[in-house]
Amino acid sequence: VLKADIESHTAHAERLTKEIAEHDADIATWKGDVEAASKIRAIDKANYDATHKDYSESIDALMRATAVLKKQAHDRKQASFAQVSALTSLSLIPPEAKKTIDLFLAQESQDPEGLEVSAPEASGYEFQSHGVIEMLEKLHDKFLDERTALEKEEMNSKHAHEMLMQDLTAQIDQATQDREEKSESKAKHL
């Protein structure tokens, strides 16, 4: 009877040892998953921050340029278009929009040809930039929509990461508790 009890306890201890090793492996795997997911999340967040900053700067620049053009929506002498020309240096402005802006600015700097005859001073420029203003407003709306979509995607990504962390933490906690209980049971049976 004593030998049977010893064999029973030894078998039970071996089974618990195997189960404890499985829990240890699971815990190590889940901790690795937590670390990997945290690194990926940090990279995603950095990408989001950079892209969001680009969109915000572009939206701000478009608003300023549009405001400058709208303020100058009258006949006048040659004016400065620094706000408008600054748009061509932004990375999110599409090449075709940059070309339109460049053409607009080139038109601004041209002297009227063939008008060497002295005449009463007329407006050096008649406002013809409604198309440029419209293009800038469309780009502004497009960038606002894209930034909003980016923000929504970031919220979803953040939520998914939080849910994953919560799930992994719960699994680690449960496996740790099970491991401790089995270690105590093993100690009692030896």
C-alpha positions in Angstrom: 0.0 0.0 0.0 2.8 2.4 0.9 4.6 1.6 -2.4 1.4 2.2 -4.3 1.0 5.6 -2.6 4.6 6.5 -3.4 4.1 5.5 -7.1 0.8 7.4 -7.2 2.4 10.6 -5.7 5.4 10.3 -8.0 3.2 9.9 -11.1 1.1 12.8 -9.9 4.3 14.9 -9.3 5.7 14.0 -12.8 2.4 15.0 -14.4 2.4 18.3 -12.5 6.0 18.9 -13.4 5.1 18.5 -17.1 2.0 20.8 -16.7 4.1 23.4 -14.9 6.7 23.3 -17.7 3.8 23.8 -20.2 2.6 26.8 -18.2 6.1 28.2 -18.1 6.4 27.9 -21.9 3.0 29.5 -22.4 3.9 32.4 -20.1 7.2 32.9 -21.9 5.5 32.9 -25.3 2.8 35.4 -24.1 5.3 37.7 -22.6 7.2 37.6 -25.9 4.0 38.4 -27.7 3.4 41.4 -25.3 6.9 42.7 -26.1 6.5 42.2 -29.8 3.0 43.8 -29.9 4.3 46.8 -27.9 7.2 47.3 -30.3 4.9 47.1 -33.3 2.5 49.5 -31.6 5.3 52.0 -30.9 6.3 51.9 -34.6 2.7 52.3 -35.8 2.2 55.2 -33.4 5.4 57.0 -34.6 4.2 56.5 -38.2 0.8 57.9 -37.3 2.3 60.9 -35.5 4.5 61.8 -38.5 1.7 61.4 -41.1 -0.8 63.3 -38.9 1.8 66.1 -38.6 2.2 66.2 -42.4 -1.5 66.4 -42.9 -2.0 69.1 -40.2 0.8 71.2 -41.6 -0.6 70.8 -45.1 -4.1 71.7 -44.0 -2.8 74.7 -42.2 -0.7 75.9 -45.2 -3.7 75.4 -47.5 -5.9 77.4 -45.2 -3.3 80.3 -45.1 -2.7 80.3 -48.8 -6.4 80.3 -49.6 -7.0 83.1 -47.1 -4.2 85.1 -48.8 -5.7 84.6 -52.3 -9.2 85.4 -51.1 -7.9 88.6 -49.5 -6.3 89.5 -52.8 -9.4 88.8 -54.8 -9.5 92.2 -56.5 -7.6 94.0 -59.2 -4.3 95.3 -57.9 -0.7 95.9 -58.6 1.8 93.1 -58.4 1.5 91.4 -55.0 3.5 88.9 -53.0 2.4 85.3 -53.0 4.8 83.8 -50.4 2.0 81.8 -48.7 1.0 80.3 -52.1 4.5 79.5 -53.2 5.2 77.8 -49.8 2.7 75.1 -50.8 5.0 73.7 -53.5 7.4 72.5 -50.8 4.9 70.4 -48.9 5.2 66.6 -49.4 1.4 65.9 -49.5 0.6 68.4 -52.3 0.1 66.3 -55.5 2.5 67.1 -58.4 -0.4 68.3 -60.6 -1.4 70.8 -57.9 2.2 72.0 -57.6 2.3 72.4 -61.4 -0.9 74.5 -61.3 0.5 76.7 -58.5 3.8 77.1 -60.3 1.9 78.2 -63.5 -0.1 80.6 -61.4 3.0 82.1 -59.8 4.7 82.3 -63.2 1.7 84.2 -64.6 1.9 86.6 -61.6 5.6 87.5 -62.4 5.2 88.1 -66.1 5.3 91.6 -67.4 2.6 92.4 -69.9 4.3 92.1 -73.3 3.7 94.5 -76.2 2.4 97.3 -73.9 5.4 99.6 -74.2 3.1 102.5 -74.9 2.7 104.7 -71.9 -0.9 104.6 -70.8 -2.7 105.7 -67.7 -1.8 103.3 -64.9 -4.2 100.4 -64.9 -4.3 97.4 -62.6 -1.2 95.4 -63.0 -3.2 92.3 -62.3 -6.8 91.4 -62.7 -7.8 88.6 -60.3 -7.9 85.4 -62.2 -7.2 82.9 -59.4 -10.6 81.5 -58.7 -9.5 78.2 -60.2 -6.4 78.1 -58.0 -8.6 78.9 -54.9 -11.0 76.2 -55.9 -8.1 73.7 -56.3 -6.7 74.7 -52.9 -10.1 74.3 -51.2 -10.5 70.8 -52.8 -7.1 69.8 -51.6 -7.9 71.2 -48.1 -11.1 69.1 -48.0 -9.3 66.0 -49.3 -6.6 66.3 -46.7 -9.2 66.9 -43.9 -11.0 63.7 -45.0 -7.7 61.7 -45.2 -6.6 63.0 -41.8 -9.9 62.1 -40.3 -9.6 58.6 -41.8 -6.1 58.3 -40.4 -7.3 59.4 -37.0 -10.1 56.8 -37.1 -7.6 54.1 -38.2 -5.3 55.1 -35.3 -8.1 54.8 -32.8 -9.0 51.4 -34.1 -5.4 50.3 -34.0 -4.9 51.6 -30.5 -8.1 49.8 -29.3 -7.0 46.6 -30.9 -3.6 46.8 -29.2 -5.3 47.5 -25.8 -7.6 44.5 -26.3 -4.6 42.3 -27.2 -2.7 43.5 -24.2 -5.7 42.9 -21.9 -6.1 39.3 -23.3 -2.4 38.5 -23.1 -2.2 39.8 -19.5 -5.3 37.8 -18.5 -3.7 34.6 -20.0 -0.4 35.3 -18.3 -2.1 35.9 -15.0 -4.3 32.8 -15.3 -1.3 30.6 -16.3 0.8 32.0 -13.5 -2.0 31.2 -11.0 -2.4 27.7 -12.4 1.4 27.2 -12.3 1.6 28.3 -8.6 -1.3 26.0 -7.6 0.3 23.0 -9.4 3.6 23.8 -7.7 2.0 23.8 -4.3 0.1 20.6 -5.1 3.4 19.0 -6.3 5.1 20.0 -3.1 2.4 18.5 -1.0 2.5 15.2 -2.9 6.3 14.8 -2.6 
